[in-house]
Amino acid sequence: MQVQLTNRQQHILWATVRHYIATAEPVGSKALLEEYNLGVSSATIRNAMGVLEKAGLLYQPHTSAGRVPSDSGYRIYVDQLITPSETLARQVEATLQNRLNWEDSSLESLLQGAAQILATLSGCISLITIPQNVSAMVRHLQLVQIEVGRVMLIVVTDNYETHSALLDLPPKGKNTQFDPEVIDRELQLVSNFLNSQLRGRSLLEVANLNWSDLDREFQHYGEYLKNSLAEFSRRSLTPGVTQIMVRGMAEVLRQPEFAQPQQVQTIIQLLEEEQEQLWRLIFEENETEEVGKPRVTVRIGSENPLEPIRNCSLISSTYRRGSSQVGSVGVLGPTRLDYEGAIALVTAAAEYLSEAFSYLNPS
């Protein structure tokens, strides 16, 4: 959202969000004047809050009330007005290391412990996806033309299991002509390239291949196959991908936004009965993400595509085994969320699980 704010307006928006997060009460100019060193009069604060309201960053829940942040206000707060605390992230990671011992724990008990710690520290629902089966390694891969414009992808894993999927060929241009003999030769060359790159590795690592090594005339296969293979690996080689470990319902029910049972009924249904939708939302391949530097995704209120959580904020990241993303970790809570703390928590948990996973056998 492109909104140009003055330094004063930014400061007042920051203070308003901070105060509302702390109190859950609509914020007035008097409260900001008393609790924050804004260096301006109450009238100036009121005028600035009026500007922020017209910009859609604040709103009044009712006429006589103060103002509360909108989803757009929170978005600017997260993107422009805060810096997640690296100190807090290190403290959280130390807490995880002190309370959990991956050398003496099973994978399940490790994830359960991490989920509970994350829920307790954040006051939110914690979500950790069960790791994908990255132990299945590619033994052989072949692309075979079965009809004009369609190919079959065949993958044989190291335990001699065979998986297959039908794919449509990517067009080369507006007037694409599929010459079967030409396509057969191209598919063989692309298959040879993929085998040289992936044999003995997890198919999940397709996102990290150096496609520039593929001859220029076959580059049009690159982006198409990268996405197709990643989706294929998630669907075919990763049983139980929709399993999500959930902790912290008791913590989030203490929040005033969820005081009434009906307010959390749809969230509980999503968590218990529709995990596949949630899994797809929180486990996203981020191909530009640096190894060792997990990207944190913050979805605020109406930015969430799933209706049951459109009044919530979802903060998530992925954890890895080596260069492969194998799971995700996140927190779900009201939009009135301590974003600085929650981002630090999720970052620390993702880094801790990535480190732990490098020592564990996930099979």
C-alpha positions in Angstrom: 0.0 0.0 0.0 1.5 3.3 -1.1 0.7 6.0 1.6 3.0 8.9 2.1 3.2 9.9 5.7 5.2 12.6 7.4 7.6 11.6 10.2 5.1 12.9 12.8 2.3 10.9 11.3 4.4 7.8 11.2 5.3 8.3 14.9 1.7 8.8 15.9 0.6 5.7 13.9 3.4 3.7 15.6 2.3 4.9 19.1 -1.4 4.2 18.3 -0.7 0.7 17.2 1.6 0.0 20.2 -1.0 1.4 22.6 -3.8 -0.7 21.1 -1.7 -3.8 21.1 -1.0 -3.3 24.8 -4.5 -2.4 25.9 -7.1 -3.7 23.4 -8.9 -0.4 23.9 -9.5 2.3 21.3 -6.8 4.9 21.5 -7.4 8.6 22.0 -5.1 11.6 21.7 -5.0 12.1 25.5 -3.6 8.6 26.1 -0.9 9.1 23.5 0.0 12.5 25.0 0.4 11.0 28.4 2.2 7.8 27.6 4.5 8.7 24.6 6.9 11.5 24.2 5.5 12.8 21.0 6.6 16.4 21.5 3.3 17.9 20.2 0.0 19.1 21.6 -3.1 17.0 22.0 -4.8 19.0 19.2 -1.9 18.2 16.8 -2.2 14.5 17.7 -5.9 14.6 17.0 -5.4 16.2 13.6 -2.7 13.6 12.7 -5.0 10.8 13.8 -7.8 12.3 11.6 -5.4 12.3 8.6 -4.5 8.6 9.3 -8.2 7.8 9.5 -8.9 9.4 6.2 -6.0 7.4 4.7 -7.6 4.2 5.9 -4.9 3.4 8.5 -7.1 3.9 11.6 -10.8 3.7 12.2 -13.4 4.4 15.0 -15.3 1.3 16.1 -18.1 3.7 17.1 -18.6 7.5 17.1 -17.6 8.3 20.7 -14.6 5.9 20.8 -11.0 6.5 20.1 -9.3 4.9 17.1 -7.9 1.5 16.4 -5.6 0.3 13.6 -7.0 -1.1 10.4 -5.3 -4.0 8.5 -3.6 -1.4 6.3 -2.4 0.4 9.4 -0.9 -2.8 10.8 0.7 -3.4 7.4 2.5 -0.1 7.4 3.5 -0.7 11.0 5.0 -4.1 10.2 6.7 -3.0 6.9 8.0 0.4 7.8 7.8 1.2 11.5 9.3 -1.7 13.4 12.5 -3.8 13.3 12.2 -7.4 14.6 14.5 -7.8 17.6 17.5 -10.0 16.9 18.2 -10.0 20.6 14.8 -11.5 21.3 15.3 -14.0 18.5 18.6 -15.2 20.1 16.9 -15.4 23.5 14.1 -17.5 22.1 16.6 -19.8 20.3 18.5 -20.2 23.6 15.2 -21.1 25.3 14.5 -23.8 22.8 18.0 -25.2 23.1 17.8 -25.2 26.9 14.4 -26.9 27.1 14.7 -29.3 24.2 17.4 -31.8 23.4 17.3 -33.1 19.9 20.0 -35.7 20.6 17.8 -37.5 23.1 14.4 -36.7 21.6 12.3 -38.3 18.9 11.3 -36.0 16.0 7.7 -36.0 17.2 8.5 -35.0 20.8 10.9 -32.3 19.6 8.2 -30.7 17.4 5.6 -31.0 20.2 8.0 -29.3 22.6 8.9 -26.6 20.1 5.2 -26.0 19.3 4.3 -25.7 23.0 7.1 -23.3 23.8 6.2 -21.1 20.8 2.5 -21.0 21.9 3.4 -20.1 25.5 5.8 -17.4 24.6 3.6 -15.8 21.8 0.2 -16.2 23.5 -1.0 -17.4 20.1 -1.8 -20.7 18.3 1.4 -22.3 17.1 1.5 -24.3 13.9 4.3 -26.6 12.9 3.9 -28.8 9.9 5.2 -32.4 10.2 8.4 -32.7 8.1 8.0 -33.9 4.6 9.6 -37.2 3.6 12.9 -35.9 2.3 14.5 -39.3 2.7 13.1 -40.5 -0.7 15.9 -39.8 -3.1 15.8 -39.8 -6.9 17.3 -42.9 -8.6 16.0 -42.2 -12.1 13.8 -39.7 -13.8 12.3 -39.8 -17.3 10.1 -37.5 -19.4 8.1 -39.5 -22.0 5.9 -38.1 -24.7 2.5 -39.9 -24.7 0.5 -37.7 -27.1 0.8 -34.4 -28.8 1.5 -31.7 -26.2 1.5 -34.1 -23.2 4.2 -36.0 -21.4 4.5 -38.4 -18.5 6.9 -37.7 -15.8 8.2 -41.0 -14.2 10.4 -40.9 -11.1 12.0 -44.0 -9.5 13.2 -43.5 -5.9 16.1 -45.1 -4.2 13.8 -47.7 -2.7 12.5 -48.6 -6.2 9.1 -47.0 -5.8 7.8 -45.6 -9.0 5.7 -42.4 -9.2 4.3 -40.7 -12.3 2.3 -37.7 -13.3 0.9 -36.3 -16.6 2.1 -32.8 -17.6 1.2 -30.5 -20.5 4.1 -29.3 -22.5 5.0 -25.6 -22.2 4.4 -23.6 -25.5 7.5 -22.2 -27.2 5.6 -19.4 -28.8 2.2 -18.2 -30.1 2.3 -20.6 -33.1 3.6 -23.6 -31.2 4.0 -26.8 -33.4 4.7 -30.0 -31.5 6.9 -32.1 -33.8 6.9 -35.6 -32.1 10.4 -36.5 -33.1 11.8 -33.1 -32.1 10.0 -33.3 -28.8 11.3 -36.8 -28.1 14.9 -35.6 -28.6 14.3 -32.6 -26.4 12.7 -34.6 -23.6 15.6 -37.0 -23.6 18.1 -34.2 -23.3 16.1 -32.6 -20.5 15.8 -35.9 -18.7 19.5 -36.4 -18.9 20.1 -33.0 -17.4 17.6 -33.7 -14.6 19.2 -37.0 -13.8 22.6 -35.5 -13.7 21.4 -32.9 -11.3 19.0 -34.8 -9.1 20.2 -38.4 -8.9 20.9 -39.3 -5.3 19.1 -36.1 -4.1 15.6 -35.2 -2.9 13.3 -34.1 -5.7 12.4 -31.2 -3.3 15.8 -29.8 -4.2 14.5 -29.0 -7.7 14.0 -25.4 -6.6 17.8 -25.1 -6.1 18.9 -26.4 -9.5 21.1 -24.3 -11.7 18.9 -24.2 -14.8 21.5 -22.0 -16.6 23.4 -25.2 -17.2 20.6 -26.3 -19.5 21.2 -25.5 -23.1 19.7 -22.2 -24.2 17.3 -23.8 -26.7 15.7 -25.8 -23.8 15.4 -22.9 -21.3 11.7 -22.7 -21.9 11.4 -26.0 -20.1 13.2 -24.6 -17.0 10.6 -22.5 -15.2 7.8 -24.8 -16.2 9.5 -28.0 -14.9 10.8 -26.3 -11.8 7.2 -25.5 -10.7 5.8 -28.8 -11.9 8.4 -30.9 -10.2 8.1 -29.1 -6.9 4.3 -29.6 -7.0 4.8 -33.3 -8.0 7.2 -33.9 -5.2 4.8 -32.4 -2.6 1.9 -34.4 -3.9 3.5 -37.8 -4.7 6.6 -38.2 -2.6 5.4 -36.6 0.6 2.6 -38.6 2.3 0.9 -36.9 5.2 1.8 -33.4 4.0 -1.4 -32.0 5.5 -0.4 -32.9 9.1 0.0 -29.8 11.3 1.0 -29.9 14.9 -1.3 -27.3 16.7 -0.7 -26.0 20.2 -1.9 -22.9 22.1 -5.7 -22.8 21.8 -5.9 -22.1 25.6 -3.5 -19.2 25.1 -5.4 -17.5 22.3 -8.7 -18.0 24.1 -7.4 -15.6 26.7 -7.4 -12.8 24.1 -10.5 -10.5 24.2 -11.0 -10.9 20.5 -11.9 -14.5 21.1 -14.0 -14.1 24.2 -17.1 -15.6 22.7 -17.1 -19.3 21.7 -18.6 -18.7 18.3 -15.7 -16.4 17.5 -13.3 -19.4 17.5 -15.6 -22.1 16.2 -14.7 -21.6 12.6 -10.9 -21.4 13.5 -11.2 -24.7 15.4 -12.9 -26.3 12.4 -10.1 -25.1 10.1 -7.4 -26.4 12.4 -9.1 -29.8 12.9 -10.9 -30.6 9.7 -9.5 -28.5 6.9 -5.7 -28.7 7.5 -4.9 -29.1 3.9 -6.0 -25.6 3.1 -4.0 -24.2 5.9 -0.9 -26.3 5.0 -0.9 -24.9 1.5 -1.0 -21.4 2.9 1.8 -21.7 5.4 4.2 -24.0 3.5 5.2 -21.9 0.5 8.4 -22.5 -1.6 10.4 -19.3 -1.5 13.0 -19.8 -4.3 14.8 -16.5 -3.6 15.3 -17.3 0.0 18.9 -17.6 1.2 19.8 -20.9 2.8 20.2 -20.2 6.6 18.1 -17.0 6.3 14.4 -18.0 6.5 12.0 -15.4 5.1 9.1 -14.6 7.5 5.7 -14.1 5.9 3.2 -11.9 7.7 -0.4 -12.0 6.6 -2.7 -9.5 8.3 -6.4 -9.9 8.6 -8.1 -9.6 5.2 -4.8 -10.5 3.5 -5.5 -14.1 4.5 -7.3 -16.0 1.8 -9.0 -18.4 4.2 -12.3 -17.0 5.5 -12.0 -18.4 9.1 -8.8 -16.4 9.7 -9.6 -13.2 7.9 -9.8 -11.5 11.4 -6.4 -12.9 12.4 -2.8 -12.5 11.6 -0.6 -15.4 10.5 3.1 -15.2 10.8 5.1 -18.1 9.2 8.4 -19.3 7.9 9.9 -22.5 6.7 12.6 -24.8 8.2 15.0 -26.8 6.2 17.1 -29.9 6.0 20.2 -28.7 4.1 19.0 -26.7 1.1 15.5 -28.3 1.1 12.5 -26.8 2.7 10.8 -29.6 4.7 8.3 -27.9 7.0 6.9 -24.7 8.2 6.4 -23.0 11.6 4.1 -20.2 12.4 1.8 -18.4 14.9 -1.8 -17.5 14.5 -3.4 -14.8 16.6 -5.6 -11.7 16.6 -4.5 -8.7 14.3 -3.8 -6.9 17.6 -0.5 -8.8 17.8 2.9 -8.1 19.2 4.4 -8.3 15.7 8.0 -7.5 16.7 8.0 -10.4 19.2 6.0 -12.8 17.0 8.3 -12.3 14.0 11.4 -12.8 16.3 9.8 -16.0 17.8 9.0 -17.5 14.4 12.4 -16.6 13.0 14.1 -18.2 16.0 12.0 -21.4 15.9 12.6 -21.8 12.1 16.4 -21.5 12.6 16.4 -23.8 15.6 14.4 -26.5 13.8 16.6 -26.2 10.7 19.7 -26.7 12.9 18.0 -29.6 14.8 16.8 -31.2 11.5 20.4 -31.4 10.2 21.2 -33.8 13.0 18.0 -35.9 12.9 17.0 -38.7 10.6 13.4 -37.6 9.5 12.5 -40.9 7.9 
